[in-house]
Amino acid sequence: MRFSTSVALLGLALQPALALCPYAEQMNLEKKSTPPPHEHTPRKAPSDKKGIFYMNRIAPGTSELYIANVDGTDERPLLSNPIYEYHPTFSPDGEWITFTGERNGDGNSDIYRVRTDGSDLEELVATSSVEDSAVMSPNGKQIAYVSTANGYKANIWVMDLESGKKWNLTDTVSTAANDSLPNGYFRPAWSPDGQWIAFSSDRNSGWYGHGDPIFQGVTGWEHTQELSIYAIRPNGSDFRPVVSKSGYCLGSPKWSPNGERILFYEMTRENTWNAHRPESLNSANSTLVSVKFSTGADRRVEVEGAGVKTFPQYLPNSTVAYLAKGSGIEGFHTTAGGYVNTSSEVIRSPAWSTDGKKVVYEKTAWTIRPMDKKLYSWDSEWEYRFTDVFPQLSNTNKIALTEKQLGNSSVVSFNANGTNESLIYNDMESSFIDASSVAMGTAGAFNPAWSSDGNWVTFGVGFWFQGRATGGGWLVRATANGTYSEVLTESNTTLSSSVINSGFPSFSHDGKKIVFRIWGTNSTMGDRSQLGLRVLDLETRKTSVLTTEWDNLPSFSPDGKRIVFTRKTSDYNYDVCTMRPDGTDVKVLTSSGANDAHAVWTWDGRIAFSSGMFGFQYECALYDQTFQPYGQIIVMNADGSNKRVLTDSIWEDSMPLYVPNSALKASAKVHK
């Protein structure tokens, strides 16, 4: 493979240097010097669909429920036919376990119950919305649960088990909140007498990024979460706050056996980020606290000290049980001195029976979903499937992507129907990056983009996300058959104040120019010359300044008339924008107050992007290995109109790509 180098250019990433992005790390990723081609079964055009909708998902690959004695003995699977289940709880009488399952499709959360011996499995609530965190009332006649029905935001609902009647408790006139701010409701818990339901909520809190203050905001663009504890009666009356603490997250409330106290975990808002990131988990901590329900006062620290402690629950004799996660403390603990070490497996969401004799929990594994795995389809006209990252469809009906999760972050291509996979660029053969950074997901050949004629692919090779704080980034273009590549910009393996990281490129419609983002370390101090978008003329090898704002992920429209990109529009907020190729006529297309980003053009000239506008669907601190767990995919017209939600899961969904049947059929003809 022949290389040439030309012209020094500049580089920027969406969030500042210490921040991470959804694909900055995956479990069990190993270096492969030359990734072998994957075997693909030729994909036929779905006869009853318009085509395939590809997307990426960050979530455990497997999740299975287990039940055991409180000391960890006599462990057994709860279900004889597990598919993908999580978030179990015991009924107050100990006869049933309610849980969330994705038995109707990967990503679609529904509610089930089963007896503790695994018999009498019953589907309770199943819709295309998120249904999660179900708990049974003390009399066994109702369940309270979380649902995103009627508006995509997480609310507390109640269902009568006999009649099937459902009602929303937290999206009513009496509970109205500021709709432009976070407004989610999570983890309901019935009082022992059945008169109240307690829960956590981030209502009216604010969109807060993580990290330290810098130029234009904070270090990280991913949001943290501030929760308070509230209560409401099962009929929706008497909604009231129980306890809150500015700058803190108070989550997962549980009642004392006599109903007088509310127990919850408490951590700083910043630690809701650290608690679900592996590189910062051991630096985070939380405290288990209880207060009087009647007043929210008489604060009592039940468990303190280092480490993240979650899922607190009262057991008999005022004992508190909880899950601790992190090095040296992983496992189930009780204030009576009980400890079940679970460090050999990833065990989450424990719930103890009322008598304190049994515990039920989920075991998860972070195996990567295979390419083309079928997912739940929220749009009945398209068949949803899993893809690796940064997929793009060419005008010649080929797909290029970065094999980050399924390979070593090299660039590959294959026909739209999955046949004839070939290697375009092997990042392990370059001298720019090291295997350890690739294994961590912070380096590689990212964001491949096709030229209009399908003969070239351009991409960035280097260090990305938090890795760009110290490592360089180069623009590269390669022939589609992988026989030739050339380096288009200069950088340095060790980044300094004068060296720029370039990446995330896109070809102009005529193939003569490439737009890309730049980033330099001085940008965090306000040096705008190290920020923004640049355009490289491939004939003259000269660059021009397009913007000097905090911009990223530029991409030319299919007709070449607009560039879509993401801009930091406030200290904590990013929006999807478009402009003309000369940098004029900038239009901001989103205004949710949350992060709207990672926008791409669809084959028919619309824009698909990831959004946090509907907030979290679950308590942020309870996730693992995630970055933006609120991400939903939305599609809109090129002018920002007609926004339509394409996913509704509790997981981080992104990287959308439509492959219409016309492309699949054309590939099939070529393959023959």
Number of C-alpha atoms within 10 A of each C-alpha: 12 8 13 11 13 12 14 16 26 30 29 33 26 27 22 27 22 17 23 24 20 20 20 22 24 20 15 12 19 17 18 16 13 14 17 11 14 14 11 14 10 16 17 16 22 15 8 10 14 17 22 28 21 25 23 21 24 22 23 19 15 18 23 20 25 18 26 18 16 21 16 16 11 10 15 13 18 22 19 9 9 14 16 22 24 26 23 30 25 25 24 19 14 16 13 22 27 27 27 24 28 20 19 16 16 21 26 25 30 26 27 23 26 19 18 19 15 16 13 11 14 12 16 17 22 17 14 20 24 25 31 30 26 34 27 27 25 17 12 16 12 22 24 26 25 26 28 24 17 11 11 20 22 29 25 31 24 25 21 15 15 8 9 11 10 15 15 20 22 22 21 10 7 12 15 12 15 11 12 16 19 26 23 26 31 27 25 27 26 26 23 18 12 17 14 22 28 26 26 30 30 24 21 17 17 19 22 22 24 23 21 11 13 15 14 18 20 21 22 25 26 26 28 24 28 30 31 25 26 21 24 22 17 24 13 21 14 13 18 13 18 21 21 18 14 12 14 18 30 31 29 27 29 25 22 22 17 9 18 14 22 27 28 26 25 28 25 22 23 22 26 28 27 23 29 22 20 14 11 13 20 18 14 22 23 23 21 25 19 25 19 19 21 11 12 17 13 11 14 13 14 16 19 14 10 15 21 30 31 28 23 27 28 22 20 12 9 12 15 19 27 24 24 25 25 20 10 11 20 22 22 25 20 19 15 12 8 12 20 16 16 18 14 8 12 16 22 27 18 26 24 27 23 18 11 17 14 21 22 27 25 24 20 20 15 17 15 19 20 14 19 18 12 17 19 21 21 18 14 11 14 20 22 26 21 21 27 24 25 25 25 26 23 21 15 16 21 24 24 27 25 26 23 27 24 20 23 26 29 26 29 24 29 20 25 28 26 23 20 17 18 18 19 24 29 20 24 21 13 14 9 20 22 18 17 13 18 27 24 20 26 24 32 32 32 27 23 30 28 29 23 19 12 17 14 21 28 29 29 27 30 31 31 31 22 20 22 29 20 19 23 30 35 28 28 24 26 23 18 23 15 19 12 16 20 17 20 23 25 19 24 17 19 13 20 17 11 12 25 29 35 35 35 31 32 27 26 26 18 11 18 13 21 26 25 30 31 27 33 29 24 18 23 20 10 13 13 16 16 26 29 26 30 25 24 23 16 13 8 10 15 14 19 13 16 18 18 16 18 26 27 30 26 29 25 25 26 18 12 16 14 23 24 27 25 24 24 22 19 12 17 22 22 26 25 30 25 26 18 16 18 14 15 12 11 13 14 18 18 20 15 17 19 24 30 27 27 24 27 28 24 21 17 13 14 17 22 28 24 27 28 23 22 23 25 26 26 22 24 26 22 18 19 20 20 24 24 25 27 26 30 26 25 20 22 20 17 20 13 17 12 10 13 12 18 19 26 28 25 24 23 24 25 27 22 31 24 23 25 20 20 14 22 23 18 16 25 19 8 11 13 5
